[in-house]
Amino acid sequence: MIRTRTRRGLVAVTLAIALGLPFAARLEASDVQSASAAGNLAAGFRTGRATGYPVPRFASIKSANAHMRVGPSTDYATNWVYSARGLPLEIIEEYGNWRQVRDPDGTSGWMFAPLLSGRRTAVVGPWMAKSVALRNAPRASASVIAELAPSVRLDLRNCDGSWCDVSLQNRRLSGYVAQADLWGVYPHEQLK
């Protein structure tokens, strides 16, 4: 992952003021199908107040340079500049055209929504002490194609709740990884 530290801003604004809208949001019937693409609303999920999609949910960086800011506006200082297109981020809050996101290292801040994509990607868990196996079938006894180091970026094709069909970004290598070894997909989440 490539990210460049720019300027750490000190902002004396409370989050409550920055997020001043009520949390009440309704999920319309037409949004239920769209929301199911991001996962079913379950315990721990609510609807985003700007989009109606589930929060939290995963997205990825679409832009070649994406600024993570202290607050939801260009008036706030930039904490990080991400130059890792396809890096998964977890959207944890919405405010107008801004999304509060968390990266695989746990760093959080605000990004302008057009810098993000709904395309699902993942990274091999940064918490992993050693590499994980990329297998040729979705089972632990399948042959190992490659060993993937922690934080390797992957494109998600689909997940069945236990295994994910993945391909390495910018490489012609694909296979299956245990879903529990990935950051960018929730435990037992199914993606089609």
BAKE-6778 format. One record per residue (C-alpha): residue number from 1; x, y, z. Coordinates in pm, whole numbers, plus 50000, padded with zeros to 5 digits. Layout:
<nodes>
{num = NUM	c1 = X	c2 = Y	c3 = Z};
...
</nodes>
This chain:
<nodes>
{num = 1	c1 = 50000	c2 = 50000	c3 = 50000};
{num = 2	c1 = 50132	c2 = 50341	c3 = 49907};
{num = 3	c1 = 50019	c2 = 50638	c3 = 50108};
{num = 4	c1 = 50198	c2 = 50960	c3 = 50165};
{num = 5	c1 = 50181	c2 = 51163	c3 = 50482};
{num = 6	c1 = 50106	c2 = 51525	c3 = 50395};
{num = 7	c1 = 49999	c2 = 51764	c3 = 50668};
{num = 8	c1 = 49842	c2 = 51673	c3 = 51000};
{num = 9	c1 = 49583	c2 = 51936	c3 = 51080};
{num = 10	c1 = 49460	c2 = 52029	c3 = 51422};
{num = 11	c1 = 49092	c2 = 52111	c3 = 51405};
{num = 12	c1 = 48888	c2 = 52231	c3 = 51699};
{num = 13	c1 = 48552	c2 = 52112	c3 = 51575};
{num = 14	c1 = 48340	c2 = 51856	c3 = 51745};
{num = 15	c1 = 48216	c2 = 51565	c3 = 51540};
{num = 16	c1 = 47860	c2 = 51634	c3 = 51649};
{num = 17	c1 = 47866	c2 = 51976	c3 = 51484};
{num = 18	c1 = 48029	c2 = 51838	c3 = 51170};
{num = 19	c1 = 47769	c2 = 51563	c3 = 51146};
{num = 20	c1 = 47473	c2 = 51775	c3 = 51261};
{num = 21	c1 = 47202	c2 = 51582	c3 = 51072};
{num = 22	c1 = 46964	c2 = 51339	c3 = 51242};
{num = 23	c1 = 47043	c2 = 50968	c3 = 51213};
{num = 24	c1 = 46692	c2 = 50876	c3 = 51097};
{num = 25	c1 = 46702	c2 = 50732	c3 = 50747};
{num = 26	c1 = 46450	c2 = 50520	c3 = 50563};
{num = 27	c1 = 46538	c2 = 50237	c3 = 50331};
{num = 28	c1 = 46304	c2 = 50262	c3 = 50034};
{num = 29	c1 = 46182	c2 = 49947	c3 = 49862};
{num = 30	c1 = 46386	c2 = 50033	c3 = 49549};
{num = 31	c1 = 46701	c2 = 50060	c3 = 49762};
{num = 32	c1 = 46660	c2 = 49714	c3 = 49915};
{num = 33	c1 = 46790	c2 = 49543	c3 = 49599};
{num = 34	c1 = 47080	c2 = 49789	c3 = 49572};
{num = 35	c1 = 47159	c2 = 49750	c3 = 49939};
{num = 36	c1 = 47163	c2 = 49372	c3 = 49910};
{num = 37	c1 = 47456	c2 = 49408	c3 = 49670};
{num = 38	c1 = 47652	c2 = 49557	c3 = 49959};
{num = 39	c1 = 47525	c2 = 49290	c3 = 50201};
{num = 40	c1 = 47205	c2 = 49238	c3 = 50396};
{num = 41	c1 = 47115	c2 = 49475	c3 = 50677};
{num = 42	c1 = 47188	c2 = 49277	c3 = 50990};
{num = 43	c1 = 47289	c2 = 49341	c3 = 51348};
{num = 44	c1 = 47542	c2 = 49623	c3 = 51357};
{num = 45	c1 = 47430	c2 = 49774	c3 = 51025};
{num = 46	c1 = 47207	c2 = 50075	c3 = 50964};
{num = 47	c1 = 47115	c2 = 50273	c3 = 50656};
{num = 48	c1 = 47337	c2 = 50561	c3 = 50550};
{num = 49	c1 = 47165	c2 = 50894	c3 = 50578};
{num = 50	c1 = 47289	c2 = 51022	c3 = 50240};
{num = 51	c1 = 47257	c2 = 50708	c3 = 50022};
{num = 52	c1 = 47031	c2 = 50466	c3 = 50209};
{num = 53	c1 = 47291	c2 = 50191	c3 = 50161};
{num = 54	c1 = 47406	c2 = 49985	c3 = 50461};
{num = 55	c1 = 47665	c2 = 50142	c3 = 50691};
{num = 56	c1 = 47924	c2 = 50012	c3 = 50751};
{num = 57	c1 = 48007	c2 = 49877	c3 = 50405};
{num = 58	c1 = 48315	c2 = 49832	c3 = 50192};
{num = 59	c1 = 48418	c2 = 50033	c3 = 49886};
{num = 60	c1 = 48750	c2 = 50089	c3 = 49710};
{num = 61	c1 = 48957	c2 = 50386	c3 = 49598};
{num = 62	c1 = 48876	c2 = 50487	c3 = 49240};
{num = 63	c1 = 49109	c2 = 50785	c3 = 49205};
{num = 64	c1 = 49485	c2 = 50779	c3 = 49151};
{num = 65	c1 = 49523	c2 = 51034	c3 = 49433};
{num = 66	c1 = 49262	c2 = 51035	c3 = 49707};
{num = 67	c1 = 49290	c2 = 51279	c3 = 49998};
{num = 68	c1 = 49175	c2 = 51165	c3 = 50341};
{num = 69	c1 = 49072	c2 = 51472	c3 = 50538};
{num = 70	c1 = 49011	c2 = 51550	c3 = 50903};
{num = 71	c1 = 48648	c2 = 51648	c3 = 50836};
{num = 72	c1 = 48382	c2 = 51634	c3 = 50563};
{num = 73	c1 = 48489	c2 = 51935	c3 = 50353};
{num = 74	c1 = 48783	c2 = 52067	c3 = 50154};
{num = 75	c1 = 48814	c2 = 52329	c3 = 50430};
{num = 76	c1 = 48961	c2 = 52056	c3 = 50652};
{num = 77	c1 = 49328	c2 = 51958	c3 = 50645};
{num = 78	c1 = 49450	c2 = 51654	c3 = 50453};
{num = 79	c1 = 49585	c2 = 51378	c3 = 50678};
{num = 80	c1 = 49680	c2 = 51126	c3 = 50410};
{num = 81	c1 = 49705	c2 = 51106	c3 = 50032};
{num = 82	c1 = 49636	c2 = 50756	c3 = 49898};
{num = 83	c1 = 49785	c2 = 50665	c3 = 49562};
{num = 84	c1 = 49674	c2 = 50302	c3 = 49572};
{num = 85	c1 = 49385	c2 = 50266	c3 = 49329};
{num = 86	c1 = 49174	c2 = 49964	c3 = 49426};
{num = 87	c1 = 49258	c2 = 49975	c3 = 49798};
{num = 88	c1 = 48953	c2 = 49867	c3 = 50001};
{num = 89	c1 = 48810	c2 = 50113	c3 = 50252};
{num = 90	c1 = 48527	c2 = 50066	c3 = 50498};
{num = 91	c1 = 48262	c2 = 50339	c3 = 50486};
{num = 92	c1 = 48158	c2 = 50402	c3 = 50845};
{num = 93	c1 = 47956	c2 = 50725	c3 = 50809};
{num = 94	c1 = 47800	c2 = 50949	c3 = 50543};
{num = 95	c1 = 47756	c2 = 51324	c3 = 50534};
{num = 96	c1 = 47630	c2 = 51472	c3 = 50206};
{num = 97	c1 = 47888	c2 = 51391	c3 = 49937};
{num = 98	c1 = 48148	c2 = 51289	c3 = 50195};
{num = 99	c1 = 48221	c2 = 50946	c3 = 50341};
{num = 100	c1 = 48399	c2 = 50873	c3 = 50665};
{num = 101	c1 = 48625	c2 = 50578	c3 = 50584};
{num = 102	c1 = 48866	c2 = 50345	c3 = 50760};
{num = 103	c1 = 49163	c2 = 50184	c3 = 50584};
{num = 104	c1 = 49308	c2 = 49834	c3 = 50650};
{num = 105	c1 = 49551	c2 = 49981	c3 = 50905};
{num = 106	c1 = 49265	c2 = 50133	c3 = 51107};
{num = 107	c1 = 49329	c2 = 50495	c3 = 51004};
{num = 108	c1 = 49006	c2 = 50686	c3 = 50955};
{num = 109	c1 = 48908	c2 = 51018	c3 = 50801};
{num = 110	c1 = 48681	c2 = 51172	c3 = 50538};
{num = 111	c1 = 48691	c2 = 51131	c3 = 50158};
{num = 112	c1 = 48490	c2 = 51295	c3 = 49884};
{num = 113	c1 = 48246	c2 = 51028	c3 = 49757};
{num = 114	c1 = 48342	c2 = 51053	c3 = 49384};
{num = 115	c1 = 48692	c2 = 50932	c3 = 49479};
{num = 116	c1 = 48539	c2 = 50598	c3 = 49584};
{num = 117	c1 = 48405	c2 = 50306	c3 = 49384};
{num = 118	c1 = 48150	c2 = 50039	c3 = 49473};
{num = 119	c1 = 48385	c2 = 49780	c3 = 49319};
{num = 120	c1 = 48471	c2 = 49527	c3 = 49588};
{num = 121	c1 = 48834	c2 = 49459	c3 = 49661};
{num = 122	c1 = 49018	c2 = 49313	c3 = 49959};
{num = 123	c1 = 49362	c2 = 49284	c3 = 50110};
{num = 124	c1 = 49518	c2 = 48985	c3 = 50278};
{num = 125	c1 = 49468	c2 = 49058	c3 = 50647};
{num = 126	c1 = 49734	c2 = 49300	c3 = 50773};
{num = 127	c1 = 49707	c2 = 49119	c3 = 51109};
{num = 128	c1 = 49835	c2 = 48793	c3 = 50957};
{num = 129	c1 = 50174	c2 = 48686	c3 = 51095};
{num = 130	c1 = 50260	c2 = 48484	c3 = 50784};
{num = 131	c1 = 50143	c2 = 48448	c3 = 50426};
{num = 132	c1 = 49811	c2 = 48286	c3 = 50331};
{num = 133	c1 = 49747	c2 = 48029	c3 = 50062};
{num = 134	c1 = 49588	c2 = 48108	c3 = 49727};
{num = 135	c1 = 49423	c2 = 47776	c3 = 49634};
{num = 136	c1 = 49287	c2 = 47634	c3 = 49310};
{num = 137	c1 = 48952	c2 = 47535	c3 = 49470};
{num = 138	c1 = 48743	c2 = 47660	c3 = 49765};
{num = 139	c1 = 48861	c2 = 47406	c3 = 50023};
{num = 140	c1 = 49154	c2 = 47373	c3 = 50263};
{num = 141	c1 = 49274	c2 = 47051	c3 = 50095};
{num = 142	c1 = 49301	c2 = 47212	c3 = 49749};
{num = 143	c1 = 49641	c2 = 47267	c3 = 49587};
{num = 144	c1 = 49826	c2 = 47587	c3 = 49671};
{num = 145	c1 = 49884	c2 = 47814	c3 = 49370};
{num = 146	c1 = 50075	c2 = 48085	c3 = 49557};
{num = 147	c1 = 50148	c2 = 48224	c3 = 49901};
{num = 148	c1 = 50016	c2 = 48578	c3 = 49954};
{num = 149	c1 = 50185	c2 = 48817	c3 = 50195};
{num = 150	c1 = 49981	c2 = 49035	c3 = 50432};
{num = 151	c1 = 49832	c2 = 49350	c3 = 50268};
{num = 152	c1 = 49842	c2 = 49212	c3 = 49911};
{num = 153	c1 = 49554	c2 = 49377	c3 = 49718};
{num = 154	c1 = 49296	c2 = 49150	c3 = 49553};
{num = 155	c1 = 48987	c2 = 49191	c3 = 49336};
{num = 156	c1 = 48686	c2 = 49002	c3 = 49473};
{num = 157	c1 = 48487	c2 = 48799	c3 = 49220};
{num = 158	c1 = 48251	c2 = 48632	c3 = 49465};
{num = 159	c1 = 48241	c2 = 48497	c3 = 49820};
{num = 160	c1 = 48027	c2 = 48215	c3 = 49958};
{num = 161	c1 = 48068	c2 = 48303	c3 = 50325};
{num = 162	c1 = 48375	c2 = 48083	c3 = 50379};
{num = 163	c1 = 48587	c2 = 48123	c3 = 50065};
{num = 164	c1 = 48637	c2 = 48407	c3 = 49819};
{num = 165	c1 = 48719	c2 = 48374	c3 = 49450};
{num = 166	c1 = 48987	c2 = 48640	c3 = 49400};
{num = 167	c1 = 49239	c2 = 48766	c3 = 49148};
{num = 168	c1 = 49553	c2 = 48965	c3 = 49215};
{num = 169	c1 = 49521	c2 = 49326	c3 = 49102};
{num = 170	c1 = 49721	c2 = 49390	c3 = 48784};
{num = 171	c1 = 49828	c2 = 49023	c3 = 48760};
{num = 172	c1 = 49692	c2 = 48719	c3 = 48579};
{num = 173	c1 = 49671	c2 = 48504	c3 = 48888};
{num = 174	c1 = 49345	c2 = 48396	c3 = 49049};
{num = 175	c1 = 49217	c2 = 48139	c3 = 49294};
{num = 176	c1 = 49048	c2 = 48102	c3 = 49630};
{num = 177	c1 = 49138	c2 = 48248	c3 = 49970};
{num = 178	c1 = 48971	c2 = 48173	c3 = 50303};
{num = 179	c1 = 48733	c2 = 48462	c3 = 50370};
{num = 180	c1 = 48852	c2 = 48494	c3 = 50732};
{num = 181	c1 = 49201	c2 = 48587	c3 = 50601};
{num = 182	c1 = 49075	c2 = 48892	c3 = 50410};
{num = 183	c1 = 49000	c2 = 49255	c3 = 50501};
{num = 184	c1 = 48741	c2 = 49401	c3 = 50265};
{num = 185	c1 = 48463	c2 = 49149	c3 = 50316};
{num = 186	c1 = 48266	c2 = 49084	c3 = 50635};
{num = 187	c1 = 48263	c2 = 48740	c3 = 50806};
{num = 188	c1 = 48008	c2 = 48513	c3 = 50639};
{num = 189	c1 = 47914	c2 = 48783	c3 = 50385};
{num = 190	c1 = 47811	c2 = 48644	c3 = 50049};
{num = 191	c1 = 47900	c2 = 48829	c3 = 49727};
{num = 192	c1 = 47783	c2 = 48732	c3 = 49383};
</nodes>
